[in-house]
């Protein structure tokens, strides 16, 4: 029996010893960079302790970025901005791991152990850099300087360079420690040495390459530019594209994910786990939202976000639904869910139907944002707009689109792209507190109180006074909302908002200071015995629009009603400012063509009608030119609508450069244009303008690697010789254009594409 007790005791001691050693091993810090690299982000996110030796390759005092290396292993360390480190320092890094693009370190202490030479740099090519094969390592790159600028941030001046390497462009930054002639660097071939970092979006996806250069000593000029920028000859603006030359060897890649958004011929969004990708495409065949799909295309970066261009879509017809991520406005404004399928609860302010899309304006958590439902292309009559009463609480499901995807701590504007009206679910109706319901309530109270005695009558008077105040506030608020799209000036609406605050705070002085220094309201001349209460006015993107303030007697105690009144008024003012901007944008869209920024047909007809009346009174003349681009349909069929749109834009710019500021050019639709010549006295005067316009098509159009020889046909009419009404003048110019087109075809060929050539 005694022997059994001894054996059991030994076994228990051994188990305890093994457990103790395992616990110590678990808590022991990682002591080498290679061990940290082998973790992966999932383990690094557990904040494991580290204590490892390394050599400094990059650090600038005043910043927190530190790059260190040990052999061929390198890593990023976040430290404090007050270190006195230089490249070549031998240090001991003590801290914890964390997850990022790859595992990195948050340093608690940096111990200086000595100094020596920095690690030998690796000669890097663009493919190694863009694949992050040399992440955080010390490397040397060569390229041509395309831009050079100095940027100041928090008292630190930094030189930013963009280098054109074989295969692509990289950015480089280094501290400005002395005078450098940046202009002399332009187009020079240089060699730089530094730590390889990267550009990232708000979801820590790599969008570019950044080289952290310790000092100007790590920049060497290999070959100066053969001609300094200041010595270049002047290039006419209509010949700028003659210097265009791009060789793009980007390979087509294939990705897989679930379709969360799709607009045929335009845009598709794929989502796989916590990663999302925007795809631009001309694919117009059916693809179902919620299906697993594979897409091939060319990787690119637009607006700081990864995209796939020229997407070819293969819908597997296999359902692979993605559950929307519940979120709020603060999180979406950080960009954490850019292009992700999300859901958010908000209150509807207003809804607007536009020609291309329906827009619902919401407010949530102090942020204004839009839910956008695009109308399908080629649809003559879209479905009726989904009507939601303003003030309703709505749950929105859709893809979060941000205004700026680059990595940043600042809030950004965002919109929600919805797929159908089913993505909007009303969870609660508007508040019953409105003028009509309040009027009914007051009437009912009055009828009941007539039966009650004097005591009830006095109570009724107090209740009626309070309700009347609420009704008056609601009337004033409703009046502001009614004026949003009217002729009432913005300052008048702001003035009405300050009156609401003053009324709710029993006559307290209230005023508003807008960000553009305009003021309105009543501001007291002296504030010695007053207590000031203020509230910031913020846009839906968090932009400061102004401040609304109220002055109360210094002896009064702060009340919640004060902040409620100012907050409500700030929301109304922000809505008025944002809505006035939307209204101005709508006015512009009604007068101008969105693709070419020319006047549209409606605007041209207005101006033509006015010129006819003026010319009749003054007995003067003016000219009209009708323009039709030859072979435009073939360009669309051959290259696609995207290239066709680019061709329209370039042709428009060339022709506008040949006109005077007083001439009016408009796009009538498709490939047809018109020009009003205000002081033409004869057909010869108009013909001289046509000769300049015809010269716009002498040189080929270079569009995304394609060389297109364009052509156009012109018809002219002179008022009142060729017509004295709007219709007759347009018909005369149109008929003359068709005669010119027929003559061109007869002289060249009998095909519809006469005068247009395609090359690559």
Buried (B, 14 or more C-beta within 10 A) or exposed (E): EEEEEEEEEEEEEEEEEEEEEEEEEEEEBBEBBEBBBEBEBEEBBEEBEBBBBBBBBBBBEEBBBBBBBBEEBBBBBBBEEEBEBBBBBBBBBBBBBBBBBBBBBBBBEBEEEEBEEBBEBBEBBBEBBBEBEBBBBBBBBBBBBEBBEEEEEEEBEBBBBBBBBEBBBBBBBBBBEEEBEBEBBBBBBBBBBBBBBBBBBBBEBBBBBBBBBBBBEBBEEEEBBEEEEEEEEEEEEBEEBEEEEEEEEEEEEEBEBBBBBBBBBBBBBBBBEEBBBBBBBBBBEEBEBEBBBBBBBBBBBEEBBBBBBBBBBBBEEEEBEBEBBEBBBBBBBBBBBBBBBBBBBBBBBBBBEBEEBBBBBBBBEBBBBBBBBBBEEEEEEBEEBBEBEEBBBBBBBBBBBBEBBBBEEEBBBBBBBBBEBEBBBBEEEBEEEBEEEBEEBBEEBEEEBEEEEEEEEEEBEEBBEEBEEBBBBBEBBEEBBEBBBEEBEBBBBBBBBBBBBBBBBEEBBBBBBBEEEEEBBBBEEEEEEBBEBEBBBBBBBBBEBBBBBBBBEEEEEEEEEBBEBBBBBBBBBBBBBBBBEBBEEEEEBEEBBEEBEBBBBEBBBEBBEEBBEEBEEEEBBBBBBBBBBBBBBBBBEBBEBBBBBBBBBBBBBBBBEBBEEEBBBBBBEEBBBBBBBBEBEEBEBBBEBBEEBBEBBEBBBBBEEBEBBBBBBBBBBBBBEBBEEBEBBBBBBBBBBEEBBEEBBEEBEEEEBBBBEBEE
